[in-house]
Amino acid sequence: MSNNTPMLYDNLNVNEAGHLTIDGIDVTELAQEYGTPLYVLSEDRIRENCRKYTRAMSRVFREGSMPLFAGKSLCFKGIYPIIDEEGMGADVVSPGELFTCLAAGFPKEKMFFHGNNKTDADIEYALDSGIGFFVVDNFNELEALNKAAGERGIVQKALLRVTVGLDPHTFEAVNTGRIDSQFGIPIETGQAEHFLKAAIDAENVDVLGFHSHIGSQIMDSGSFCDQADILLGFAADMMNKYDYTATYFNIGGGFGVRYTEKDPVVDIEKNIEEIAEHIKNGCEKTGFPEPIIFMEPGRSIVADAGVTLYETGGIKTVDGYREYITVDGGMTDNPRFALYKSEYTVLNASRASEEADFECTVAGRCCESGDRIAEDIKVQKPERGDIIAVLGTGAYNYAMSMNYNRIPKPAMIFTKEGTHRLTVRRQTFEDLISCEI
Ligand SMILES: *Cc1c(COP(=O)(O)O)cnc(C)c1O
């Protein structure tokens, strides 16, 4: 390969025509067949990522431990059979995600209902669906859940969401484990203890343990270990004070992924081993029985499985300033640059074997100056009609996509062992007005 653009992931390559391939398939042919913009998802890669978690977790944690796929990163029907077959559970954060997961036939008992503001209707819907666990965020929800479960003659399994007050040095917007957070109830202020007491007293709620999520894009086991220490300390304290023994610790999501070559490769299995070792030692020290562990990976399951394909439109030089490449999608299918200035690796899939020496900014097609995919990057110089590939778009792209400027959402396909199939059809203009009376 004679280009200087990093391939980032080992399922990407360049063929004899100089085109980018994913799982051996020429992406320019995919663009031709399905149109652009197009989300391409490698099923092979998703399954590999799932297995990193399931293998390590079943080896090092207590029996019953399991990764739960954080559906908020990529929620659509087609993902759930894969998640189920790979032996994972699923987190849902809204009734819409719950509906999608149910519609896909996912086993109810492996579903966990998240969210910091579940309405009464949401609570009733989840109870009537027979969802496995609630992750209860606050006192009001606990009360509402207890009441609704009682009315149904159900005792609902639940975890309590607590915050451990850690800052894992990630971005503000994805950092939820601090004390000052709208998610969960803090341990440090003593409120989590009251939360647990209230939950123990709630007759129709069976509190089986705790949930805590310290943030996303975490690159090593360190902050998970710190989190585990705080959870264990709290759990041991509650055991001594109230004779309450938590069975489950849900330690949340977020091993990081590689968006650009600056990002490290996270050895998920090694990190899980380190966390397990740490928890075992902590249990020995505190005399707390080893808990069953849940983790909630989202992006590390799907991000590096996704590539978005666009067609190049205008190529524009603003003299004295910069060059722009305009693509036929943008913030409507990938709002992450507009929201967080998230960096991505971009390459010209039609000329992937050429030198990536064209410095440019990649803009979308919205009437919005913030509609950009990447700024001041280098790609192989494109011509109008070339296919541009943005790597690492499997997480929080389709999930965050929107219809701003009445731009229809792209189609999504799976690649698997050299084959491909449509899993989400492209929105039509009719879809855009389908709710309008
Ligand atoms: C966002 C989130 C996750 C998933 O985070 P990733 O970075 O996608 O792995 C898991 N659990 C909770 C509670 C979250 O808010």
The ligand as an SDF file (V2000), in Angstrom:
LIG
                    3D

 15 15  0  0  0  0  0  0  0  0999 V2000
  -23.3440    6.1430   27.2170 C   0  0  0  0  0  0  0  0  0  0  0  0
  -23.4600    5.0900   28.2280 C   0  0  0  0  0  0  0  0  0  0  0  0
  -22.8970    3.8470   27.9980 C   0  0  0  0  0  0  0  0  0  0  0  0
  -22.1080    3.5060   26.7590 C   0  0  0  0  0  0  0  0  0  0  0  0
  -20.9680    4.2900   26.6220 O   0  0  0  0  0  0  0  0  0  0  0  0
  -19.9470    3.9510   25.4260 P   0  0  0  0  0  0  0  0  0  0  0  0
  -18.9400    5.0340   25.4770 O   0  0  0  0  0  0  0  0  0  0  0  0
  -20.7350    3.9900   24.1640 O   0  0  0  0  0  0  0  0  0  0  0  0
  -19.4060    2.6020   25.6790 O   0  0  0  0  0  0  0  0  0  0  0  0
  -23.0990    2.8600   28.9350 C   0  0  0  0  0  0  0  0  0  0  0  0
  -23.7960    3.0930   30.0600 N   0  0  0  0  0  0  0  0  0  0  0  0
  -24.3520    4.2990   30.3330 C   0  0  0  0  0  0  0  0  0  0  0  0
  -25.1260    4.4790   31.5600 C   0  0  0  0  0  0  0  0  0  0  0  0
  -24.2010    5.3340   29.4210 C   0  0  0  0  0  0  0  0  0  0  0  0
  -24.7400    6.5230   29.6910 O   0  0  0  0  0  0  0  0  0  0  0  0
  1  2  1  0
  2  3  1  0
  2 14  2  0
  3  4  1  0
  3 10  2  0
  4  5  1  0
  5  6  1  0
  6  7  2  0
  6  8  1  0
  6  9  1  0
 10 11  1  0
 11 12  2  0
 12 13  1  0
 12 14  1  0
 14 15  1  0
M  END
$$$$
